[in-house]
Amino acid sequence: MATPAADETLTIVLVHFNTPQATARCVASALNVVRPAFGEAFRIVVVDNRSDPSHFERLQAEIAALAAPEVLLFRNCINAGFGLGCMMALNFSAGGFIAFINSDTEFDTDCFSPLIRRMQAEPAIGVIGPQHLSQEGAPTRSYGFDDGLCARLGRRGKFDPAALPVAPLDVDYVFGAFMMFRREALAQCGGFDPTIFLFYEEMDICQRLRAAGWRIVFDPGASFRHIGQASFRGADTKPESDLALLYVVRKNKGFFSWLALFLAKLVSYALRAPFRARHRELLRRLVTLGPPQASSWRVDQACNFEYTNRMTMRQ
């Protein structure tokens, strides 16, 4: 198996699950913009999270057709979720800067180099994120602040593109579809929490980065297109999202913040439950919660040992 290059400046990591065509488009578009900028000083690591065999085989074929030695495809025997899947990719990384991107993203321009230049110029930045664009190219939410439950509920549904900052801004977290870390910062904070299967990983890891003294920066001078939740299109992700948010709030903000959020969700679902079956199910899941993350999709994953990554074993 290929080993990381000593002069690797940038490692790009993406986790794949049953979206071979979207992932292949993402990888191809990334190659188009990073090759001219980085030459051979980069690597793209694609982690397959136990996709269906047909989807994985399609992805293998798509990656092979790119004829790109800079791309490494690695298959897990279990769906490890986003955060743990990303961390597994670090076994094949030597980059001083590590960009975790969603597999349903595409790049029209090089947004990696400007972010690295800013991090090189400002050594206190631990993670940086660019402007998210919709598939059509319109700006969307790209960062957030830990400003409490009331502010979160009051801001729901409100987004004004005209109010976007025009200069880099220190924020509490950047959205997880694209997060570029300084390697030392990622190592110091311990990486993504593997307890979280999906959602809100960025809030948790950025909290730990800030606690360690690193800056979190949003840079509107770089951008990429994000389609959004392609891997779980059609699935009801709300229960998993609730679990992750409750876990992250309890972990980072304490019991009373968790209780306030729990009660707010409980009242919201209870008021809607008489009228909608979906909210009755959400309410049922909420009131029957066990230990943290005990109801997560993670516990439903099964190992697949039919495929193993081919390695050369030396005695």
Beta strands, then each sheet from edge to edge (+ up, - down):
strand 1: 10-16
strand 2: 42-48
strand 3: 71-75
strand 4: 97-101
strand 5: 105-106
strand 6: 125-133
strand 7: 143-144
strand 8: 169-170
strand 9: 173-174
strand 10: 178-182
strand 11: 215-226
sheet 1: 3+ 2+ 1+ 4+ 10- 6+ 11+ 5-
sheet 2: 3+ 2+ 1+ 4+ 10- 6+ 11+ 8-
sheet 3: 7+ 9-
end
